[in-house]
Amino acid sequence: MFVDSLFSILFIALLFLAFHTYVFYPVIMKAIASFRPPVADIQNVPPVSILISAFNEEKVIADRIENIAALDYDFTKLELLIGSDQSSDGTNEILLQLKKKYSWLNVFFFDQRRGKAAVLSDLMNSARYELLVFTDANSEFERSAVKRLVQGFADQDVGGVCGRLILRETNQHRFKSIEEKKYWEYETFIKKSEGKCGILIGANGGIFAVRKSLFQSFPPAAVTDDLYITLSVLMKGRKFIYEEHAIASEDLPEELFSEFRRKIRFAATNYQTLAYVKGLFFNRNVLLSFAFWSHKIIRWFFPFILVGLMATNIALRSESEFYSVMLDAQLIFYGIGLIGYLFSLVKIRISIFSGIYFFILSNAALLIGFVRFAQGRQSTIWQSTPR
């Protein structure tokens, strides 16, 4: 009887955590954010340094630089720093050619492959201006993106601003990564609410800015660079906000399993990042800790919640009709995910099947990432997602 009671308490607790992180938390944050005042605007645009780490980006790097050249900004107050992390394709040659064309472009060639974090650290040290804008080689800014992004720094308590990243789909993505786009839109909804409260937990790597004086050097271990930068700013007691009108876009990945491998990599580095942000676990800013636990920690350990729900449910299946129904619901859920996988093989897409399949696949990536983290197998160097 005692064991059954213990299992019952554990099952209900895990079920609550599952609904909390995906349903209750977004609603709570939306309600809190509705009472927050708007952010003031900067009247004159400040100088900015835009930083890009590139590795074998010959397919996109020229377009990326031309995209920045088309920004609505005073280019006497803008510099672009691109670090080539021992690129072995035509990236370096393209950079040298465009360097002749644009005086505000500064290029750095590294003859040893060290990974994105190390390159960004070197670029930051070479940056002349206080406001650092981080972006990726495959991102594309709208003309007003940087001008919109820096508006939030009118508030001196603001240490970072995250822009809105839109994932673009094409016909070739219809049966591959469209669920990633839907999930990203859901995450954007949460980021917007967190940003209004000044506690945005993880910036979009394709478009965000921080004050250089708050930049904290990366640890030697592999960490998720944009997440680490964001959390470092929050740990220093500064606000990290969201600017939905500062827009960048990226194409969806070409292959679902390429995205799966990327999720494994990020999962491993996310777990590693936890070791360096312990100050957020029980921060004096209670809302910040609440958001960190709700949005990140519970999500990262969600595979274990799923396993716990199934294990306790099996143990309790004969205790009452409730547990019998819940077990059936779980089995149906995983059955739908399996059908979604089979449908994906023949390019049939039905939202409920593909959505649950994507959810299960994402949690599988988290579990594999945790194993990599536990075994210390995650390197600071990796291949970029195929473009």
Summary of the structure (lengths in Angstrom):
residues: 387
radius of gyration: 22.1
end to end distance: 56.9
largest distance: 77.9
contacts: 1251
relative contact order: 0.13
helix: 55%
strand: 14%
